[in-house]
Amino acid sequence: VRLVESGGGLVQPGGSLRLSCAASGFTFVSYGMRWYRQAPGKERELVCALTRAGDTIMAQDSVKGRFTISRDNAKNTVYLQMNSLKPEDTAVYYCNAVDIWGQGTQVTVSA
């Protein structure tokens, strides 16, 4: 049972990144998927979620209109498209399904 994130990096303010989370070892299509993030010195927070039925939940007002969560069940992968990035989006981003966590991928937004 595994989740592996990728796609993080350093980007300038206003830029974009797409994070990927590859799942293995469980029936991916049967699970809702979530993206969390943890900024330095702060608690981990839910960013957004995608239910099994395909409903999207944006948990943070600050990312509405900028971030999009999606999934490709054929590839057992969930994505987080992040546009118009801001310095306050800097964090380690984690993929989650129930009690399964990835190792995280660092996103740094800086000029």
C-alpha positions in Angstrom: 0.0 0.0 0.0 1.7 3.1 -1.2 1.2 6.7 -2.3 4.1 8.5 -4.0 3.9 12.2 -4.7 5.9 14.1 -7.4 6.0 17.3 -9.2 7.0 19.7 -6.5 9.8 22.3 -6.9 10.7 26.0 -6.9 8.4 28.3 -8.8 8.1 32.1 -9.0 5.0 33.8 -7.8 2.2 33.6 -10.4 3.6 30.4 -11.7 2.1 26.9 -11.9 2.8 23.4 -10.9 1.1 20.1 -11.2 1.5 17.6 -8.5 0.9 13.9 -9.1 0.3 11.1 -6.6 0.6 7.5 -7.8 -1.2 4.9 -5.8 -0.5 1.2 -5.5 -1.5 -1.7 -3.4 -5.1 -0.9 -3.0 -8.2 -0.4 -5.1 -7.7 3.2 -6.0 -11.1 3.7 -7.6 -12.8 2.8 -4.4 -11.3 5.6 -2.3 -11.7 9.3 -2.0 -8.4 11.2 -2.3 -7.1 14.2 -0.5 -4.3 16.7 -0.7 -2.9 18.2 2.5 -0.1 20.7 3.0 2.1 21.7 5.9 3.9 24.9 5.9 7.0 25.5 8.1 5.9 26.0 11.7 2.3 25.2 11.0 0.0 22.3 11.3 -0.9 20.1 8.4 -4.1 21.3 6.7 -6.5 19.8 4.2 -6.3 21.6 0.9 -8.8 19.7 -1.2 -10.5 16.4 -1.7 -12.1 14.4 -4.4 -14.7 11.9 -3.5 -15.3 8.5 -5.1 -18.3 10.0 -6.8 -16.2 12.7 -8.3 -17.3 15.6 -6.1 -14.6 18.2 -5.3 -14.2 19.8 -1.9 -12.0 22.8 -1.6 -11.2 23.1 2.1 -9.2 26.3 1.9 -10.8 29.5 0.6 -7.3 30.7 -0.4 -6.9 28.1 -3.1 -10.4 28.3 -4.6 -10.2 29.3 -8.3 -6.5 28.5 -8.4 -6.1 24.8 -7.5 -7.8 21.9 -9.2 -7.9 18.3 -8.0 -8.5 15.5 -10.5 -7.9 11.8 -10.8 -7.2 9.3 -13.5 -8.4 5.9 -12.3 -6.8 4.1 -15.3 -3.4 5.3 -14.0 -4.2 5.1 -10.3 -3.1 8.7 -10.0 -4.5 11.9 -8.4 -3.4 15.3 -9.5 -3.3 18.8 -8.0 -3.0 21.5 -10.6 -1.9 24.7 -8.9 -2.0 28.0 -10.7 -1.3 31.6 -9.8 0.9 30.4 -7.0 1.7 32.6 -4.1 4.5 32.6 -1.5 2.0 31.5 1.1 1.4 28.3 -0.9 4.9 27.2 0.1 4.6 23.9 2.0 5.2 20.2 1.8 2.2 18.7 0.0 0.9 15.3 0.9 -1.4 12.9 -0.8 -3.8 10.9 1.4 -6.4 8.2 1.2 -8.0 7.1 4.5 -5.0 6.4 6.7 -2.5 6.1 3.8 0.0 8.9 3.4 2.7 9.7 0.9 6.1 11.0 1.7 5.3 14.5 0.6 6.7 16.8 -2.1 8.1 20.3 -1.4 6.6 23.3 -3.1 8.4 26.6 -2.8 7.0 29.8 -4.2 9.6 32.5 -4.2 11.1 35.1 -6.5 
